[in-house]
C-alpha cells in the first residue's frame, strides 16, 4: 500500500514528531511504501490568496491551480491512503494544515457541483487515519464536546466530504505534563497502527 502522510508541526523535538517517527517505523516494518509531506519543512503557504479564492468561487473545474497545490494533489493521486499527524491547537489542527485543506482540496479536484447544486465528492481514496496529540486528556475532550467536534470536522467534512471512503481519528490525549509512561503507551499504539495499517 502507498500512503501519503501529511505532517504539521514546527518542532523536530516535539512529541508529535515522535508520533510521526513511530508511525512510519510501523509502516516500514509492515512493508508499506510512503511519502511524508512535512508542511513546515516545505514552508507550505497556508493562506488562500485572492486569485485562489476567485478560482474557487468561479466553479470552473478546469481552472489552473498553483504549482505547490498541483504537487500536493499529485501526491494524493499516487496514494492508496492518507494519514494526517498534527497537534491539537485550540480544538483543531494547526493553521498550516487547515490552509493545506483550503488550498489543496480545490473545486473540481476534491468536490464539484453537478447541475449547479448537487455537491459531489471527487477524491478516490479508500481510507484515511488522523493521529493528533493533545495536551488535554481524551476524557476531558470527550466531556466538553471538543473530541466530537474534532471528529465531525476532520472526518465527516474534510475527509468523507471529499470522497475518502473510511476515515478514523486517534486522539493521543494527556501529553502536556503527562507521565512518560502515557507518552510511551501512545507511541507503542501508534507504531502498531502503522504496522497494521
Secondary structure, DSSP 4 states (H G I P E B T S, - for coil): -EEEEEEE-S-TTSHHHHHHHHHHHHHHHHT-EEEEEETTTTT---S--HHHHHHHHHT-TTS---HHHHHHHHHHHH-SEEEEEEE-BTTB--HHHHHHHHHHS-BTTTEEEETTTEEEE----SEEEEEEE-SS-HHHHHHTTHHHHHHIIIIIIIIGGGT-SEEEEEEE---SS--HHHHHHHHHHHHHHHHT-
